[in-house]
Amino acid sequence: MRQTSRKEGSNTMRAYRTKKKALRRILIGAGCAALVASAAQANDFKVALNETKALHLGTPVSTVIVGNPAIADVSVEGSRLLYVIGRSFGTTNLVATDSDGRAVLDLDVSVTSQSASTVTLTRGPGGQLSYNCTPRCERIAGVGDNPDSYDALMKQVAGALGAGASAAQNSTGGQTGLAE
């Protein structure tokens, strides 16, 4: 039978304790990471109406699905970067899966009002009108606005955009700088 010296036994015991501590640290770290990941997925992702918010992912994804694209939509800019666009007020969900079909992300997306500078005026049966008051109040097209007022405002915006594009085209001799 082989006898181990006191020094050898001490080194063996020290190596065992070091491995045990390292394993404990790894398990605690993994547990914390899982808690953080599940907490992040359980939270509500908020984006303002008509705005875009970046969503950075820790794991590459291959498929992204939005429950109701009329409420929120997604632009995929890579396997780890999504841009969430607020289309209409409400809440929907977003699911992202990896190449094996496992859910990497499953969260609720809430589309909220734009900011404190937006004012909604309700005019009884005449419907509502929306204004952006930075620095002075100007009419904007808002979800739920009076349809006639909304359409008139959208025609004005389209006319202004058309006039701007026409003026830009005339000043550059018909060239817009875009590849044709």
C-alpha angles and dihedrals in degrees: 000000000000118000120212119218120240090250093052092049091049092052092048092050091047091051090049092051092047091052091047092051092047091050091048090051092049092049093047090048092049091047092051091047090051091049092049092047094049091045090050091050093046092056124093114252108219128201127172122244112272092008135106128227127190119236113197116200127207093209126048114252131201103189130041123187128185118201096217115011089189088070100037132000133194134221112199113216098173141329091289104031128070130171114213115206122201107225104165138355115278144065130282135157136253124207124187123187134191125236090277092055095252115143109250095172133019116168143147117249118207121194110210136184116287103246148310089279093068115095126190118204114200113204104187113246089355090074129228134308125203127217135185109214105197105147095332128009115268127174116257131181108255134182108264096023121143104283095227093049091044093051093047091051093047090052089052091050092047090049092050092048091048092049091048093050091046092050091048091049092049093049092052095045094255095312117120098184091245122119108258 
